[in-house]
Amino acid sequence: GAMGGSASLIPRDLLGEYQELTFLSKQEILLAYKRFSELLPKEERESACSARVPKSHILTLPELRANPFQHRICHVFSTSESGDDSMSFEDFLDMLSVFSDSATSDIKSHYAFRIFDFDDDGTLDRKDLEQLVNCLTGPGEESRLSSAEMEQLIQNILEESDIDKDGTINLSEFQHVVSRSPDFASSFKIVL
């Protein structure tokens, strides 16, 4: 644009702080800022650091548009007090940081667990697993599992993962499963 570099819009001290608090490089933070401000109406772009972007705009990002967990991702990373899942620039950075290549698999699995915990109660129970499977199989009727197939699949997941046999998967059980699946980290990413 005619305004010159957008870099000047993030105060330098903030930029340094964002680098320390995230897994993102300076380049990635500046790019994220550009992407974020483009989601705002023109008149709010000057103050993108303090603006909130509505969830409906966040979901237009190509990286999220194709993600079956888009609504959960917005929910988990949003710090909105009104519960509308809107995002501040810092929320947006947190999300990109967790999904970046440089994030540790511990961090990724921690957030994946929260994203898959549909009722936010701190464990993955049968209902969460059912919603998880439905997100993965997609919205089409023909791809839906029958209730017998769903039952069998959930049984299998619990047999694999529920170490203390309480019928739910807690964070440490989930992290244990993830640690044995080498492709988990690579499937859990968003590249700007």
N, C-alpha and C positions, 0 to 999 in steps of 0.2 A: 504493500500500500504506500501511499504518498507520505505516510507518517514516519517512514524510516523504520528502524529496527524495533520490534515489539519488546525486545529484551529490557529496554529502559522502563517498562511498565511494572516489572517486578523489582522492588527495592533490593539493592545488592545484599543487604544483611539478611533479608528474607530468603533470597536465593541460596545463600550459604547454609541457612538453617534447613531449608527443604532438602538440600543435598545430604545433610547429616541425618535427617529424620526418615529418609526414604532410601530405597535401593536404586534411585534414579540418578543419572548423570546430569550435569548442568544442561547439556543439549536436550536431553529428554524432558527436563522440567520446562525449558523454554518452549519446546514443541507442545507440551501438554497445555501450557498457558495459552498458546495460540489456538489450539483445538477448543479449549474451554471457552475462551472469549468469543469464538465464532458461534458458540451455541447461545450467546446472549443477544438481546436486541441491541442495535447499534448504539443507542444512547447509554447503555449500561456498560459498554466495553471498557471505557476508561477506568472503571472501578471494579474490574473483574475479580480482583483479590477479595472484595467484600460482598460480591453478589452471589446469589444462589440460582442455580439452573434447575428448572422443573424436571421431574423424572421423565416426562414425555419427550423432552429435548435430549436428555442423556441417552434415551433408548434409540435415538436416530443415529447414533454412532455406529458405523458398519460393524465394528468389533462386537458390539452388544446386540445389534439387530439379529445376528445369527446365533446368539447364545441362548440355549434353552432355559438358562437360569437368570435371564436379564432382570426380572423383577426382584428376585432374591438378592442379586448383586447390588442393585440400587438400595434395597432395604438395609443390607448389612453395612454398606459403606456410608450411608447418609447419616449425618448428625442432626438432621432436622428435628426441631422440638415439636413441630405440629404433626409429625408422623406422615408427611406427604412424600417422603423419600426423595426430596430435592437434594441437590448437592452443592456444597461450597467448593471453591477451588481446592482447598485442603482435602476435602472428602475425595475429590476426583484424583488428586495426587496419590492419596492412600491406596485407592483402588488400582491405579496404574502401577504403583510400587509393588503391591502384592502379586499382580499378574505379570510383573516384568521377569525377564530371564534371570536377573540377579537376585531375586528373592529366594530365601532358603526354602527347602521343602517343608521344614517345620512351620514356617509362616504360612506357606501356601495351604498346607493341610489344615491348619487351624482355621483359616478363613473358609476353606471348602466345607469344613464341618459346620460352621455357622450358616453358610449358604444353604446347605442341605437340611438344616434343622428348621423345617418350615414353620413349626409352631413356637420357635424360639425358647424351648424349655430346657435346652442344654443337653439333650440326648436325642439320638436318632431312634425313634420307635417305628413300629410297623407302618403307621400312617405316614410318617416322614419318608420312609423307604418307598412306599407306594407312590407318593407324589414325585419322588426322585426318579423312579422308573418311568412314570408317565411323562415327565419332562424329557427324558432321554429317548423314549420311543416316538415322541412327537404327537401332534394333535389329531392326526388322521385316524378314523375308525379302523381302517384296515391294518394299521400298525399296532393298535392297542392289544395288550395281552388279555387273554380270557382270565376270569377270576382264578381258575385252577392254575394257570401258568404263573400268574402273579403270586399266588400263594406259595408255589414251588420255588420261585425265584427269591422271594423274601426269606423263606426257610433256608435256602442255600446261603444267602448273604449273612443271615444270622449265625448259621453254623460255622461259616468262615471267620466271622468277625467278633461275635459276642462271647468273649473269653470267659466272663464271669457268669454267663448263662442267666442273665436277668431279663432277657427278652428285648433289651435295647442295646445300642452301641454308644458308648461314651467316647469322649475325645481321645483318650489314650488308646482305646481299642481301635478307633478309626485311624489314628496315626500309625499304629502297628500294621494295619492292613496296607496303608499307603506306602509304608517303608518297604513293603515287599513288591510293590508294583512300579517298576522302573519308568514306565511311560506316564505316570501320574503328573509329575511336574511339567512335562512338556505339553500336556493337554490342557493344563491350567494356566494359560497365559493370554495376554492381549498385547499385541505389538502395535505401537503407534505408527 
